[in-house]
Amino acid sequence: MDITVKEVLSKKDLKRFIRFPEKLYKGHAHWVPPLRADEYKTLSKVNPAFKHCKAKYFLAYKDGAIAGRIAGIINDNANSDWNEKIVRFGWLDMIDDINVTRALLDAVSEWGMENGMDTVKGPWGFSDMDKEGLLVEGFDNDPSITTLYNYPYYGEHLERLGYTKDVDWVQNKIELPERVPEKLAQFDSIVRKKYGVSVIVPRKLKDITRRAKEIFSVLNDSYVSLHEFTRLTELQIKLYIAQYVPFLNMNLVCVVVDSDDRVIGFAITMPSLSDGFRKAGGKLFPTGFYHILRSMKKLDTIECYLIGVIPEYRNKGINALIFNHLHSNYVKLGAKVIISNPQLEHNYAVQRLFEYYETIPYMRRRCYLSHLSNHEKKSLCQ
């Protein structure tokens, strides 16, 4: 057995890096391939995150064949915000061989130590808009296109290598009642009168586009205190607006404003696109776009992507307005199931957003960590 790790230095290597999981998960019932074009944009220097991030990508080879991949990322803004020295690992995929996993993680750890880092954490991306958290529960369920899916042995490998839990994100499933809960509708009316807030009903894409910067500002303000979150920059916000806003269904979006027409809360939900992306196989053309468009018209399963309320209005019932509006639309559109966005397990404030419904555990993802001093000791012993 011969395992080697090589840095990705050419466009050809980056292509191999991006496409490796397609082979690893070929024919898998639940894995959802990302669009190759989106992966190129995220991993190449056009990503505005490179203004404050450094990254290196590695491929592992076993007996001459690609056996795994990993990205190492140092987010200078996040490390400064949280007064930490963390090197992140992401885009981790490998065959079921713990020696391959060890070699990949060691490559990132060594690079982190060379750059003065003292802890390695992941899976994590350049920002919280990237996929994060290793799947540890819910392997029989479909992920959304914005979340990670992986084989069960990934977590087993990390734990055997001494990585421990940092934090978990949980997702829940809600079987949508045919009617809006009476208590929810009543509370909506009370909150509107008490605080002078209201829901914008977007008719066209331009109605959301002109509010997009405000919405991301709310996201930054509402998420800023969450575990390791770092604010999105203006360039990142501009990229995400261009990348995601054109695909929004106006009936699945809610924007709440105060009496001064200031955005104070929002929710972005979408129909599940997992099946469409799976059929697209990572490519928009020649038929991938068709499969994704078809998925956008299937409204039986709705996924929550982003939800935020500014701190000033937290715990004041803004969630009642959001879900009363969305639930009413869901019923009209024939939706049957809602899948929540990944929520930090101890973020009870966001979990209370769904307090009007019975929830069923759906998926759990975990961020792992290891102190780089442990890697130094292992290196000395080898």
VMD Tcl script that draws the C-alpha trace (Angstrom):
set ca {
  {0.00 0.00 0.00}
  {1.39 3.36 -1.07}
  {-0.40 6.59 0.03}
  {0.85 9.98 -1.07}
  {-0.66 13.45 -0.76}
  {-0.09 16.11 -3.39}
  {-1.10 19.77 -3.41}
  {-3.52 20.86 -6.14}
  {-1.48 23.21 -8.30}
  {-3.02 23.07 -11.77}
  {-6.45 23.49 -13.36}
  {-6.31 19.81 -14.26}
  {-5.76 18.87 -10.62}
  {-8.60 21.19 -9.52}
  {-10.88 19.45 -12.00}
  {-9.92 16.09 -10.44}
  {-10.47 17.55 -6.98}
  {-13.99 18.71 -7.86}
  {-15.04 15.54 -9.64}
  {-13.62 12.94 -7.23}
  {-16.85 12.66 -5.14}
  {-18.87 11.92 -8.28}
  {-16.97 8.66 -8.59}
  {-16.97 7.96 -4.84}
  {-20.77 8.32 -4.60}
  {-21.77 7.07 -8.04}
  {-25.25 5.52 -7.86}
  {-25.75 6.51 -4.21}
  {-29.43 7.00 -3.37}
  {-29.01 10.13 -1.23}
  {-25.82 11.95 -2.20}
  {-26.51 15.16 -4.14}
  {-23.74 16.33 -6.51}
  {-23.09 20.08 -6.44}
  {-22.87 21.92 -9.73}
  {-19.31 21.78 -10.99}
  {-19.47 25.42 -12.09}
  {-20.41 26.52 -8.56}
  {-17.53 24.50 -7.12}
  {-15.07 26.14 -9.51}
  {-16.31 29.60 -8.48}
  {-16.01 28.82 -4.79}
  {-12.59 27.19 -4.96}
  {-10.94 29.58 -7.41}
  {-9.60 33.07 -6.82}
  {-12.79 34.67 -8.18}
  {-14.31 33.90 -4.78}
  {-14.23 37.23 -2.87}
  {-13.46 35.30 0.32}
  {-9.86 35.16 -0.88}
  {-9.60 38.82 0.11}
  {-9.37 37.59 3.72}
  {-8.77 33.84 3.36}
  {-5.88 31.61 2.40}
  {-6.46 28.10 1.08}
  {-4.66 25.00 -0.10}
  {-6.19 21.90 -1.65}
  {-4.79 18.40 -1.49}
  {-5.41 15.09 -3.27}
  {-4.50 11.74 -1.75}
  {-3.37 8.91 -3.97}
  {-3.38 5.24 -3.05}
  {-1.44 2.93 -5.32}
  {-1.49 5.65 -7.97}
  {-5.26 6.30 -7.97}
  {-7.06 9.25 -6.36}
  {-8.37 8.10 -2.99}
  {-9.36 11.34 -1.27}
  {-9.39 15.12 -1.22}
  {-9.37 17.94 1.34}
  {-9.23 21.73 1.47}
  {-7.33 23.70 4.08}
  {-8.63 27.22 4.77}
  {-7.42 30.01 7.04}
  {-10.06 32.74 7.47}
  {-8.20 35.75 8.81}
  {-11.39 37.71 9.52}
  {-12.92 34.91 11.56}
  {-9.71 34.29 13.49}
  {-9.50 38.00 14.27}
  {-13.18 38.27 15.26}
  {-12.98 35.31 17.61}
  {-9.35 35.77 18.72}
  {-8.41 32.30 17.53}
  {-5.79 30.58 15.40}
  {-7.83 28.04 13.48}
  {-7.11 26.27 10.24}
  {-10.30 24.88 8.75}
  {-10.67 21.70 6.75}
  {-13.45 21.27 4.21}
  {-14.30 19.40 1.02}
  {-13.24 16.22 2.81}
  {-14.01 13.06 0.86}
  {-12.14 9.79 0.87}
  {-12.42 6.04 0.45}
  {-12.95 3.88 3.53}
  {-9.30 3.76 4.51}
  {-8.31 5.52 7.73}
  {-4.74 5.88 6.51}
  {-5.98 8.02 3.61}
  {-8.03 10.13 6.03}
  {-5.03 10.53 8.33}
  {-2.79 11.60 5.45}
  {-5.28 14.24 4.27}
  {-5.87 15.72 7.71}
  {-2.15 15.71 8.44}
  {-1.52 17.70 5.26}
  {-3.94 20.44 6.40}
  {-2.62 20.34 9.98}
  {0.99 20.73 8.85}
  {0.05 23.66 6.62}
  {-1.84 25.20 9.53}
  {1.14 24.90 11.85}
  {3.40 26.46 9.21}
  {1.05 29.45 9.31}
  {1.01 29.72 13.10}
  {-2.36 28.07 13.73}
  {-2.96 26.01 16.88}
  {-6.29 24.25 16.14}
  {-7.83 22.45 13.18}
  {-11.64 22.39 12.78}
  {-14.11 21.20 10.21}
  {-15.76 20.44 7.95}
  {-16.04 24.15 7.31}
  {-15.93 26.38 4.26}
  {-14.76 29.90 3.56}
  {-17.91 31.30 5.18}
  {-21.09 30.07 6.83}
  {-22.76 30.18 3.41}
  {-20.63 27.19 2.41}
  {-21.49 23.63 3.39}
  {-20.37 22.76 6.90}
  {-20.65 19.96 9.43}
  {-20.06 16.23 8.96}
  {-23.25 14.20 8.78}
  {-23.48 11.95 11.86}
  {-27.23 11.15 11.94}
  {-29.89 10.91 9.24}
  {-28.04 8.95 6.57}
  {-31.32 7.62 5.14}
  {-32.58 11.12 4.34}
  {-31.92 13.44 1.42}
  {-29.73 16.47 2.15}
  {-30.57 19.84 0.65}
  {-28.33 21.27 -2.04}
  {-26.80 23.57 0.60}
  {-25.77 20.86 3.08}
  {-23.20 18.10 3.22}
  {-23.84 14.39 2.85}
  {-21.21 11.78 3.58}
  {-20.73 8.09 4.32}
  {-21.00 7.04 8.00}
  {-17.34 6.01 8.09}
  {-16.19 9.64 7.80}
  {-17.06 10.40 11.42}
  {-15.73 7.03 12.57}
  {-12.35 7.83 11.00}
  {-12.13 11.27 12.59}
  {-12.97 9.98 16.05}
  {-10.45 7.15 15.78}
  {-7.86 9.78 14.84}
  {-8.58 11.71 18.03}
  {-10.87 14.43 16.67}
  {-13.59 15.49 19.11}
  {-16.92 17.27 18.85}
  {-16.85 21.05 18.67}
  {-20.51 21.75 17.91}
  {-23.54 20.14 16.22}
  {-26.14 21.50 13.84}
  {-29.56 19.83 13.77}
  {-32.31 19.76 11.19}
  {-35.93 18.86 11.78}
  {-38.79 17.72 9.60}
  {-42.29 19.17 9.91}
  {-45.35 17.53 8.42}
  {-47.32 20.60 7.45}
  {-50.84 20.90 8.88}
  {-53.52 21.64 6.29}
  {-54.44 24.81 8.17}
  {-52.38 27.53 9.80}
  {-52.35 26.87 13.58}
  {-54.95 29.15 15.18}
  {-52.50 30.33 17.86}
  {-50.01 31.34 15.14}
  {-52.58 33.46 13.29}
  {-53.71 35.13 16.51}
  {-50.18 35.96 17.59}
  {-49.44 37.39 14.13}
  {-52.24 39.94 14.63}
  {-51.06 40.86 18.14}
  {-47.45 41.43 17.06}
  {-48.44 43.59 14.09}
  {-50.50 45.89 16.30}
  {-48.01 46.04 19.15}
  {-44.86 46.78 17.13}
  {-46.20 48.31 13.91}
  {-44.52 45.66 11.77}
  {-45.79 44.15 8.54}
  {-44.96 41.61 5.86}
  {-43.89 42.67 2.38}
  {-45.63 40.61 -0.30}
  {-43.18 40.49 -3.22}
  {-44.82 40.24 -6.62}
  {-41.78 40.27 -8.86}
  {-38.10 39.45 -8.62}
  {-37.19 43.14 -8.52}
  {-39.16 43.51 -5.27}
  {-36.72 41.15 -3.55}
  {-33.64 42.30 -5.47}
  {-33.97 45.87 -4.19}
  {-34.18 44.51 -0.64}
  {-31.39 41.96 -1.02}
  {-28.63 44.03 0.61}
  {-30.91 44.81 3.56}
  {-31.73 41.12 3.92}
  {-28.04 40.19 4.06}
  {-27.46 43.00 6.54}
  {-30.12 41.40 8.75}
  {-28.39 38.05 8.30}
  {-25.07 39.55 9.44}
  {-26.69 41.23 12.45}
  {-28.79 38.24 13.51}
  {-26.02 35.64 13.13}
  {-23.10 37.66 14.50}
  {-23.23 36.13 17.99}
  {-23.50 32.56 16.73}
  {-20.66 30.06 17.06}
  {-17.65 31.21 15.01}
  {-19.78 33.29 12.62}
  {-18.01 36.09 10.80}
  {-19.80 38.82 8.90}
  {-20.10 38.52 5.13}
  {-18.23 41.25 3.26}
  {-19.79 43.53 0.66}
  {-18.13 41.55 -2.13}
  {-19.42 38.25 -0.77}
  {-22.94 39.66 -0.44}
  {-22.83 40.88 -4.04}
  {-21.80 37.40 -5.19}
  {-24.55 35.63 -3.24}
  {-27.20 38.04 -4.51}
  {-26.21 37.32 -8.11}
  {-25.93 33.59 -7.46}
  {-29.16 32.90 -5.58}
  {-31.75 35.69 -5.84}
  {-32.72 34.99 -9.49}
  {-33.86 31.47 -8.50}
  {-36.16 32.50 -5.65}
  {-39.87 31.70 -5.72}
  {-41.62 34.85 -4.47}
  {-44.33 32.76 -2.75}
  {-41.67 31.05 -0.61}
  {-39.98 34.22 0.66}
  {-41.02 36.41 3.57}
  {-39.66 39.86 4.44}
  {-40.78 41.72 7.57}
  {-40.40 45.50 7.87}
  {-41.01 47.98 10.68}
  {-43.04 51.21 10.52}
  {-40.03 52.95 8.89}
  {-39.94 50.34 6.09}
  {-36.70 48.90 7.49}
  {-36.13 45.16 7.03}
  {-36.05 43.56 10.47}
  {-36.58 39.89 9.65}
  {-36.74 37.50 6.73}
  {-37.04 33.88 5.67}
  {-35.91 32.33 2.41}
  {-37.34 28.92 1.61}
  {-37.21 26.86 -1.55}
  {-38.67 23.66 -2.95}
  {-36.32 20.70 -2.51}
  {-33.95 20.68 -5.48}
  {-32.08 17.55 -4.40}
  {-33.64 15.24 -6.99}
  {-33.05 17.75 -9.78}
  {-29.40 18.24 -8.84}
  {-28.95 14.49 -8.56}
  {-30.29 13.98 -12.08}
  {-28.20 16.89 -13.36}
  {-25.07 15.09 -12.18}
  {-23.12 18.28 -11.56}
  {-23.75 19.73 -15.03}
  {-26.22 22.36 -16.20}
  {-25.97 21.32 -19.84}
  {-27.25 19.67 -21.90}
  {-30.10 18.49 -19.63}
  {-29.16 19.50 -16.08}
  {-30.94 22.84 -16.24}
  {-34.15 21.07 -17.29}
  {-34.04 18.69 -14.32}
  {-33.42 21.55 -11.87}
  {-36.26 23.63 -13.31}
  {-38.60 20.66 -12.92}
  {-37.59 20.34 -9.27}
  {-38.36 24.00 -8.71}
  {-41.97 23.32 -9.73}
  {-42.41 20.39 -7.33}
  {-43.64 22.01 -4.15}
  {-44.51 19.05 -1.93}
  {-41.28 19.40 0.11}
  {-40.06 22.85 1.15}
  {-36.62 23.53 2.60}
  {-35.73 26.47 4.81}
  {-32.50 28.07 3.65}
  {-32.02 31.23 5.70}
  {-34.00 32.80 8.54}
  {-32.99 35.88 10.49}
  {-34.37 38.54 12.83}
  {-32.29 41.50 14.02}
  {-31.40 41.44 17.75}
  {-33.64 44.44 18.47}
  {-36.73 42.39 17.54}
  {-35.63 39.00 18.81}
  {-38.16 37.22 21.07}
  {-40.92 39.65 20.05}
  {-42.88 37.22 17.92}
  {-41.61 38.18 14.46}
  {-41.51 34.45 13.73}
  {-45.32 34.46 13.96}
  {-45.54 36.86 11.02}
  {-43.00 34.87 9.03}
  {-44.62 31.48 9.46}
  {-48.22 32.66 9.25}
  {-47.41 34.21 5.87}
  {-45.37 31.27 4.59}
  {-47.69 28.57 5.92}
  {-50.65 30.21 4.18}
  {-48.70 30.15 0.92}
  {-47.52 26.57 1.46}
  {-51.12 25.38 1.83}
  {-52.16 27.13 -1.40}
  {-49.21 25.58 -3.23}
  {-49.86 22.06 -1.94}
  {-46.74 21.67 0.20}
  {-46.75 18.72 2.61}
  {-43.37 18.78 4.36}
  {-40.94 21.42 5.63}
  {-37.27 20.70 6.35}
  {-35.67 23.23 8.68}
  {-32.32 24.83 7.99}
  {-29.33 23.50 10.01}
  {-29.53 25.05 13.48}
  {-26.90 25.06 16.20}
  {-28.10 22.55 18.78}
  {-27.99 25.13 21.59}
  {-29.46 27.99 19.57}
  {-32.85 27.79 21.23}
  {-33.88 31.18 19.87}
  {-33.92 29.94 16.28}
  {-35.44 26.61 17.30}
  {-38.33 28.51 18.86}
  {-39.16 29.77 15.39}
  {-40.78 26.37 14.84}
  {-42.56 26.19 18.19}
  {-46.00 26.16 16.58}
  {-45.32 22.78 14.95}
  {-44.46 19.23 15.90}
  {-40.93 18.50 14.73}
  {-39.26 15.21 13.82}
  {-35.43 14.85 13.99}
  {-34.10 14.74 10.42}
  {-30.32 15.20 10.28}
  {-27.44 16.06 12.57}
  {-24.05 17.39 11.48}
  {-20.92 17.88 13.54}
  {-17.91 20.14 13.45}
  {-14.83 18.31 14.75}
  {-11.65 19.77 16.20}
  {-8.13 18.74 17.10}
  {-5.35 20.74 18.74}
  {-2.31 20.97 16.54}
  {-0.02 20.36 19.51}
  {-1.29 16.76 19.38}
  {-0.10 16.51 15.78}
  {3.30 17.86 16.73}
  {3.65 15.17 19.41}
  {2.65 12.43 16.94}
  {5.14 13.76 14.43}
  {7.94 13.61 17.01}
  {7.07 10.02 17.85}
  {7.10 8.85 14.24}
}
mol new
graphics top color blue
foreach p $ca { graphics top sphere $p radius 0.5 }
foreach p [lrange $ca 0 end-1] q [lrange $ca 1 end] { graphics top cylinder $p $q radius 0.2 }
display resetview
